[in-house]
Every structure is written in C-alpha cells, then in structure tokens.
Amino acid sequence: MKNIETFFELSNYDSKNITNKGNKVIPQTALDKIESEGVTLEFLQGLNMPVYKYRTQITIHGLFPELQHNYLGGYKNLFQNKNLSIGVKWQVVDYAKKDRIYKAVTGYLENWTRRHNSTDFFIYKTSKSFTDKETYKTLLEAAKADISHIDKKLFFGNCGVYLSQTLWGGYFLVSYINIGAILEANVIPCIENITKVSMAAIEAKEADKQAKYEAREKQRKAEYAAEMEAKKAKQAPLMEAARQILTDAGYTMQEKTPLEVGKIYVKIETDTETGRFNFVAYKYSKEARQKKWRYEKTTSTDLNFEFKEKSWYDNGQQTAYDYASGWVRQVAPAPQPGTKQPVKPIAAPAAKGTVILVNYSDKAIALFGDTKAIKEKIKAIGGRFNPFLNNGGQKEAGWILPATKREAAMQLIN
C-alpha cells in the first residue's frame, strides 16, 4: 500500500481499479477483525496490502475469504467485490477513534452536534437563520472562524462551511468537521486542536457534568420513591378491602401461574383520587391451531364479570406469555353450542307471586319471574339483569346476584 503518512497528503481520490492489485491470500483472522471492528490506519499498515481511497469508501486489495457480515456500526458498511477485494465505507475506518473525538468535542463545545446515519458520520454547528445579505456576511465570517484554526494535517478528511435553507424560506450556515481516518497518535492533539483547550480541561468539564447529572438523578429517584410511598399509603386501605372481597369469593393470589382454560385471573385497579377500586378480569383461551394464548378482558366493581360473547371476527387479543399473575379462581367450562347448562334449584324455592329464587351456581343465585316491582331493590343489593340466563335448560331473563346476597334476596320476595 501507499505510505500511511502520505495517506493524509493526497488531495485527490484514486481511479477505480477493477483488477485486484494484491495477489496475497489474506488470513481469516484479518477478515474477522474487519467484520467485528472495522479498520484502522495502523491495521492497514500492518496488513501491507494495496489500499485505494474513493469518495465514499476505501478498497483493500488482496485475496480475502468470503465476507460473512456486511453490517458494522449499525449500517451496511462492508462489501466484497468480485475480485475478492474488500470495500470499507469511511464510517468504519478508524470508527472508535472518531467516536472518541466527536464525543469529546460535542461534550465540551455544546453547540456542536454529532450526525450519524447510513451515509454520514461527522460533527457540525449551525448558525441562526437569516434572510438578508449583510447578516449572511457577518455569520459567514463567524462560521469560518469556527474552523479556521483546525490543523488538517492531523487527519484525512475535510472541514468547511455550507449554506442551507430553512423550511420557511430563510437560510442558515453549517460549519462541519468530517474525519475520514486518523492515526492513534493524533487523536488527542486533534481534540485539543478543535476545542482549543487541553484534555485535562475537557475531562474536568465532563467530570463536573457527570457529577451534576448524578446529583439530579439521586434527587429524582428520591422524589420518585417518596411519591411511590405516598401512593402506596393511599392505596393500602383500598387494596386491603379489595383483597378481602377476593378472598371471601374464593380467589387466591398466584404469581406467574400457568395459563389455563376455565380460570379467571383478576387484578386490582385502584383510584386514590376517588377512593374507589375495580376488579379487572382476564379469561384466556387457545385452540389447537393457535400458537399464542388469547384473552378477553372486562372490569367490574363487585366480581360479577360479564365477558362479551365472541364473534366470528373477534377472537380476543393475543399475548406472548403462557403465564399470568393475579387473583385466580377456577370456573366451570363455558357450555358448548347446543348443550344445556344445568341449573341447580333449591329444595323448596321461595316465591312471591311469580318471582322464583334459584341457586344458579356455587357462587351465585338468580331471580326469575315478574321482578318489575322490586327491580330497584334488587339492584340495590348488587343484582345485575341478564336477558340470557339459563333456567332449567332454557334461556330466560332474570337477575344474577352473589350467593352472599341470598338472605337479602329472600327478604325481598317473602
């Protein structure tokens, strides 16, 4: 290859070479290093193979093994030509060195910004916007002063100023520094040259910024912890009341229990502003053809959950998990279409007129018949009207209540 010192001195780029100028077989270890780290000028010097530089990349000649990984630095920056040479975009030539330089400069000169995408890797500074020629002249002199002191002999690349237009018709100037490659020995001198201060001053400012950041984070975390403690204190009586209701209804708290068909998983939702709580219930299902569990969700204030009937176009929301945490209760499987759900009547159902009370399930009772006259009283004790209850194998409208309300219901119909 060309002498590495003269790599900086060339102001023009090489002409494209179709023929591989290197007949040496490159070991796999060298290609592995390129694929994992990119290349440095020191690495190229040690490789001792012809290197040609172009506007967007350099090409390393030689007989390389097959390239396995094109992406480096987050983008497609490595290529293999038909003649087995390797193309390396400027982004990943001395990438780690440029990264150190750009971080140090933008950390100290806070009005400079780093730009990194699939085609660019440089730092820049923008002027304020303008529309008149006199302001342009003034800002141009200031922009030139930002880069006039830069020693271009320290790196291969370029720096300059260009004019850009705003969306609303104004203009602004952009000063930029674009380092293509740099020797390790020139990294610190380059940083000090751009910032006009010593590395000690840069490190001291960075240490001060870090100390202030850590102090802010410590205060933020302390305030957040205090806020969470206050919230927990407000939630405590609500959570205790909700947990007692769940326990009395036969629910048990389970952490990361496997999902099962026929179980209801309940979580407590509190509102400390209103002093209320809700129960959020999840019911899961998975058919043979389905890879993921699906769930239905509903909310209730009294554990009388009413899940919507599935339609042909709505099969529930998917979850990537096969477990859940919450209050769990086993329920009877849903009746299949065409089957009759047995109703368990009491031995001597109480009645008043045509109002009948039955034991609907282990945890619920139901009222059927002419309930119009007492419907408000039924609501008051927690009753919910359902037009599709099962009474003796037939669908019938009625009221469903928790089994704990049996005595109150009996008083209404006696």
LINQUIBEL-V894144 format. One record per pair of residues at least 12 apart in sequence whose ideal C-beta (glycine too) atoms are under 6 Angstrom apart, sorted by the first residue. I is the first residue (numbers start at 1). J is the second residue. Records with the same first field share a line. If there is no record, write none. Layout:
I = J ; J
This chain:
1 = 49 ; 50 ; 51
4 = 41 ; 45
7 = 156
8 = 156
13 = 53 ; 54 ; 55
14 = 52 ; 53
17 = 52
20 = 61 ; 83 ; 85
21 = 50 ; 61
22 = 49 ; 50 ; 61 ; 62
24 = 62
25 = 63
26 = 62 ; 64
28 = 65
31 = 64 ; 65
35 = 69
38 = 72 ; 92 ; 95
39 = 88 ; 93
40 = 94
41 = 181 ; 183
49 = 61 ; 62
57 = 87 ; 88 ; 89
58 = 88
59 = 85 ; 87
60 = 86
61 = 85
63 = 84
64 = 84 ; 86
67 = 80
72 = 92
73 = 91 ; 92 ; 95
75 = 118
77 = 89 ; 91 ; 92
90 = 180
91 = 121
93 = 181
94 = 181 ; 182
97 = 182 ; 187
98 = 179
101 = 190 ; 191
102 = 114 ; 123
104 = 191 ; 202
105 = 123 ; 194 ; 195
106 = 123
107 = 206
108 = 195 ; 202 ; 205
109 = 195
111 = 125
112 = 125
122 = 176 ; 178
123 = 177
124 = 174 ; 176
125 = 175
126 = 172 ; 174
127 = 139 ; 143 ; 172 ; 173
129 = 166 ; 170 ; 172
130 = 171
131 = 170
139 = 173
143 = 161 ; 173 ; 175
146 = 175
147 = 159 ; 175
151 = 193
154 = 186 ; 189 ; 190
155 = 179 ; 182 ; 190
156 = 180 ; 181
157 = 178 ; 179 ; 180
158 = 178
159 = 177
161 = 173 ; 175
162 = 174
234 = 272
235 = 270 ; 272
238 = 270 ; 277
242 = 268 ; 277
246 = 327
249 = 303
250 = 329
251 = 327 ; 329
253 = 327
254 = 328
255 = 325
256 = 323 ; 325
258 = 323
259 = 284 ; 293 ; 322 ; 324
261 = 285
262 = 331 ; 333
263 = 328 ; 330
264 = 281 ; 283 ; 329 ; 331
265 = 282 ; 324 ; 326 ; 328
266 = 279 ; 281 ; 326 ; 327
267 = 280 ; 326
278 = 299 ; 301
279 = 300 ; 303
280 = 299
281 = 298 ; 305
282 = 295 ; 297
283 = 296 ; 307
292 = 318
293 = 319
294 = 315 ; 316 ; 318
295 = 316 ; 317 ; 319
296 = 316
302 = 382
304 = 384
340 = 393
341 = 390
343 = 390 ; 391 ; 392
344 = 359
345 = 358
346 = 359
350 = 410 ; 413
352 = 413
353 = 370
354 = 369 ; 370
355 = 369 ; 371 ; 413
356 = 368 ; 369
357 = 409
363 = 403
364 = 400 ; 403
365 = 401 ; 403 ; 406
366 = 389 ; 398 ; 400
367 = 398 ; 399
368 = 391 ; 396 ; 398
374 = 412
377 = 412
378 = 399
381 = 405 ; 408
382 = 401 ; 405
383 = 399 ; 401
384 = 400
385 = 399
386 = 400
